[in-house]
Amino acid sequence: MKQFLKYIISISISTIALLYLCDFIYTQVYINSNPRNKLQYILNTKNESFDIIFIGSSRVANHIDTKLFDSLSNKKTINLGVEGAGLNDNLLQLKLLIANNNISNVFLQIDSNFEYDKPSNIAISEAMPFLNYNNIINTHIKKYFNNFEKLEYIPFYRYAINDPKIGFREMFFSVANKKPRTNPSIGFTPKFGNKLPLIESSLPKTIKLKNIILDEITDICRKNKIQLTLYISPYCSKTKNMRYIEKLITKVPNLIDLSKGYDDKLFFNCGHLNNQGAKIFTTNLYNATKNKIKS
Amino acid sequence: MLFNSIDFAVFLPIVFFLYWFVTNKNLKLQNFLIVGSSYLFYGWWDWRFLSLILFSTIVDYSVGLLLSKEKKKKKRIVLLWTSIVINLGFLGFFKYYNFFLDNFVTAFSFFGSEIKESSLNIILPVGISFYTFQTLSYTIDVYKRKLEPTKDFIAFSSFVSFFPQLVAGPIERASNLLPQFYKKRIFDNSKAVDGLYLIIWGLFKKIVIADSCAIYTNEIFSKYESMNSLSLLIGAIYFAFQIYGDFSGYSDIAIGTSKLFGIDLKRNFAFPYFSRDIAEFWRRWHISLSTWFRDYLYIPLGGSKVSKLLSFRNIFIIFLVSGFWHGANWTFIIWGILNALYFIPLFLTNRNRNNLDIVSKGKIIPSFYELISMITTFFLVIIGWIFFRADTVSIAIDYIKKLFSFNFENGLQYLSIERYTPELMILILCFVIVEWNSRENEHPFFGKWLNFKLILTLIGIITLGVYSNVTDFIYFQF
């Protein structure tokens, strides 16, 4: 028995040591590698001046043709939309950006993301490697995650539960310095083609009273003298409960409504425009907002 | 309680400590600890269904004792059928009530009569198919005088509820497991270390192989209509590895955990995907269930010692029942029939016992003929798995039709799950190579480089495991 207990203790110690070692290796790789996602790009960006930044979900990443907007407005533009990101994740992006950079205009896409004020696991996982290296990230995660203690103190836990985004594959590609599919310094990720017939999508039937995260974003922009432009991207004709948008406009009076009037052929799927649709939408958005853009 | 949970990681060391350091001097107390911890283990899922296990235990314990006293054949038969009816009655009610009701309603409406359906919202008690078959085997063995009935209720309860194998097997025979609860267990270091290796390898199979494959399988099967033939083939292969990793991983952890307590369980899987024909596959897949059906159904029906026609019937029956055992759905029944159709040609040509040994024993690489045989068998198996995995028979047929449409447009299709097919293929290939090299043993931890293999497996579990969406073991639903 003594022999077995010794063996099991040695295996347990080895496992714990491996957890610490893997945690250390992953963290160092993500901290020191070239940015492969938009959050890493933001953290690596210091003392830059951005005229226009777009933040939001995939309905920003897929819809805003950065180079086109840049050429139309003649202003330095970046698309920081992240698939699956909610307003809370956009808030973190904004906090990190303004900590070390100058920003004149923020374009924020609002839709049914108004219903959520919690961070999305998909988007926030990109911040996990920097948990102990960045105070803004640490404070943000501490405020919004119930399992903060586990994330902070259990070695490798943050990588294990976020394995689709920051697991072995991503770590391996970071080590190999593989170029990401999307250049994070441009950020536009167009979708190609369209799936007809489009599968119906649905907006919420009811709307929540207020979104405290949106209020916080508005406050930050006001305090930092950043022009905040709120808009809504298009949906296909098969979208149900479009009355939600009317309700949303009553909650967010400055919202620029560009949700309708797009041919279904311009959609990749019901909530996302394709490459061709993105170009038209980018131009329309520019035309609708050009007088509001701060120099 | 799941084997791959924090709860179990806390539970197991506590029970281990109490077993070997507190109750080790008193056999009764040690068995009592097994029963108590097993009930806690099961009750963690749903304590209400503990009453079913307790009732089943009391019934079969009592029937066993009565059988030992009863000399008259007729009364003995009544006792046997009492146990069978009660045990299968519970199983039938919880597992098949709604299935039969739905099918009766459909059948009646087909002939023009409408009957009112009153289906019940029945929760299937975890592991009921496993412990029911285990207790039944005890009563049948006692009835056939192959086994002396036990008078020790605690030992019998330990046999019925032993937590490592309670919810998903292996389905143990009383003749193997029960006597182990009669005698004092002495700690055996090599057995415990072997158990530890099996637990680690079982966790690897479950967390790394099965759960990774599950993500892809779910994605492909849910969107099979938009998938090309290549993706559908890959989906079926992934499901084959998902169910193998899941179920054999569970069995490895169960057998390994039992070894920690000095108890030996039967082997349940013996590298089934290296089988050279379907008959060999069924000797290597879910061995405890296959042998149960052989001993308690096939042989009593006459087995192969009757006319060809009756043997043919017997084979059909066991595959049909085996399919039905897995669940109340026509997909499982078709899966059983399909396997019978695979098996019968071998049986009719007396080739069903051609491959009894380990493939390419002592060799590194199989012969060309062996390789082709294994690939053909694997392909037949995965066609069967499509029925097993699909929600309905029509979906399975549609899936197979699309698979054989040979549409390879777009090559490997993108799956919107933040994971990528080539990496999983490499992982599965590595897994197959490791399993191939271990096929003369139970796990890969033997010979040279043992510690290196162990560390590599632990690193694999840590870095390649799926922790973002932890899933139940598939066989819990059976």
Interface residues (C-beta under 8 A of the other chain):
Chain A: M1 Q3 F4 Y7 I8 I11 S14 T15 L18 L19 C22 I122 F156 A160 I161 N162 D163 P164 K165 G167 F168 R169
Chain B: W20 F187 N189 A192 V193 L196 I417 E418 R419 Y420 E423 L454 I455 L458 I459 I462 T463 L464 G465 V466 Y467 S468
